[in-house]
């Protein structure tokens, strides 16, 4: 934790001439961008995997016809097909999973009053009028939704909502062009993998869950989530075009 805190402090010092009192917030955005750059090769691999899975759909449809009355055998056959073609059904999850440690580092860093037995000086940093260690509930209790910190969150929520709408439309378009489930009369009903239909229905709305995250975590962690979500939206628009 102390090493990570020093990294954020050094980045903030470098950005101080440009961003002043909000240098630590800018450092978090920069740190997030660096993490996403490191994860980008996995995102490219996930995009290639999605395209490969789309190409397998006709063969999966045939397997569904063949094993229509035996779901367990169907699931095993689909997994064997993915293995034979060296296509991982879970490759799309890797970019998100690799970012979890960075998110929790920021969460704990800005939730702790002390680091290495010393007071956590990062908690004194702000984004305009909003403390990086504070939450939306704190902003509402200190000035209300139109107070200084409340307005910072209002702008943040509006920005996240815009990104969420963009991601929703992008996901709907991508799933229409590259469906995870076969469609039409030849599909024969049912799911190619149990539970996948529910995931398909929920997936377009996942981007809106960012609004909940931003509301309940420290502002520093919220900045990480917002920056990463925005990066993901732009990245998907480029990689899945």
ABEGO torsion letter per residue (X at the ends): XAAAAAAAAAAAAAAAAAAEAAAAAAAAAAAAAAAAAAAAAAAAAAAAAAAAAAAAAAAAAAAAAAAAABAAAAAAAAAAAAAAAGBBAAAAAAAAAAAAAAAAAAAAAAABABBGGBBBAAAABBBEABBAABBAAAAAABGEAABAAAAAAAAAAAAAAAAAAAAAAAAAAAAAABBABBBEAAAGEEBABBGAAAAAAAAAAAAAAAAAAAAABBAAAAAAAAAAAAAAAAAAAAAAX
